[in-house]
Amino acid sequence: MAQVQLKPGDQAPDFETLDENNQKVRLSDFRGKKVVLYFYPKDETRGCTVQACGFRDSYPQVQEKNAVVLGVSPDDAESHKAFKANHELPFPLLVDTDHAIHDLYGTWGERKRPDSDETFMGVLRSHFVIDEDGKVVDAKYRVAPEESPELSIGAL
């Protein structure tokens, strides 16, 4: 099966999952608002913290554009809750321990370890900007954590 590769104009796949407080969240709950949906590998790692804090620091700009940020990783709710509290993140972190949402968006795939030729399956750091009607307006795969907040907010 070929890996999904979303592009501008595609309908963003809807999903239902839990946030850091074990509350149900559906992408369709945010219709009428723009959404920055970003996928990251692991709570409390360097790159993921840089990316999350970039979104935190830019959150007033996000709100000015009638938008929300949703972070997604394979971590569980307890890990997300601690990560959110430790870095004062003002947006939900969504649980995807079985990679179902990652599969819908094409963000789970083969990665290469930086220090060797060894490959493994993992999160492909990515973000998607979704309009008020649920259409993808920007899709960036394998994006740098330092660039993701600025690029995605620029696309709102």
N, C-alpha and C positions, 0 to 999 in steps of 0.2 A: 504494500500500500504506500502510495506517495505521501510525503509529508505535506500538510496544509501550508499554504503560503498566502496569507491574506494581503489584499492590496486596496488602495483607495477605491471607494465605490461599492465594495463588498458589504453585505449585511454582517454586522458583528454577531457571532454566535452567542445566543443567550445561554445562561447557566444559572444554577442555584448551588450555593455552598454556604459555609459558615464563616463568620468573621472571628476576630480575636476574642469576642465575648460570647461565642457560640450562638450568635443570632443569625438567622437565615438572611441571606443576601442574594438577590437576583439582579443580573445586569439590567433587565427590563424595568426594575424598580426606579431606575434613573432616567427613564425616557422623559424628554423635556429639558434635560440638562446635557451638557457635553461631559464626556468621561475620558480621563486619561487612565488607561488600564496598563499597568506595567508589571512585568514578570521578572523576578530576581531569584538567584539560587538559594540563599540561606541567610536567615536572621543573624545579626551580630558579626558578619564578616566584613572585611574592609570595604570592598567595592559596593556591597549591598547597603552598608551604612552610609557611604558617600551618596549613593543614589537616593535613598530615603530622605536623608537630611537636605538634599538639594530640592526635593519636592516639598519638604516641610518649609524651607526658607522661602520658597516661591509661592506658597499656598495663598497668600493674599491676591496675587495676580490670577491664580486659578479661579478663585471665588469671584473676582471682578468680571470674569468671562463666563459666568453662569455655568461653572464646571466643577467636577469633583475628581479626586484622585483615588484610585483603588490599587493597592499593591497585592500581588499574588505570588506565593511560593509554596513549595512542598512542606513547609514547616507546619506544626500543629498549632492550635489556638493558644495553648499555654506559652509557647515560644513567641508567637506573635504579640501576645499581651505584654510580655516582658520587653520585647524589642520596641514596641510602641511607647511604653512608659519610659524606658531608658533614654529615648531620643525625642520625647514629646511630639510624636507624630500626630497631626490633626486629622488623619484620614484612616479609613478602615484597611486592615490587612486581612486578606482572604486565604482560607485554608484550601490547599489542593494536594493532599497527601497521596492521592492515587493518580495524579497527573492528568485527570480528565479534562480540566480546563486548559492546561498546557497543550494537550493533544488537539483540542478544538481550535486553538490559535497557532499551532505549529511551533510552539516554544519549548518542546521537549525533544531533544535529539542528541546526536553524537557530538561530543566535545573532545578537545585535545588538551592533555595536561601541559601547562606552560613549561615544565622542566624536562619533558620527555616526548617521545612519539606515541606514547600510550593514549588510547582513546577510551572514553566512557560515555554513558548516557547521562544526561543532566539537563538543567535549565539553560536555554539560550536566552540570555538577557535581552529583553525586547520591550517595546511599548507600542501602544495603539491609541490613537485619538479617535474618539467615536462621537458623532454629532447627536443632536437632540432626537433624531429619528432612528438612531441605532445603526447608522452607516459608518464604516471606517473612512476617515478622512486622511489619516496618516498611519503608516505601519513601518516600524524600524526593527529589524532583526539584528541580533548580535551588536547591540548598541553599547557604547562605552558608558559606564556608570556616571562619569563626570558630565557627559553630554546629554544624557537622556532627559533630565528635567527641562533644560533650556530648549532643546529641540521640540519636545512634545508641547510645551506651553506656547512656543512660537507657532505651532500648527493649530492652536485653538481658534 
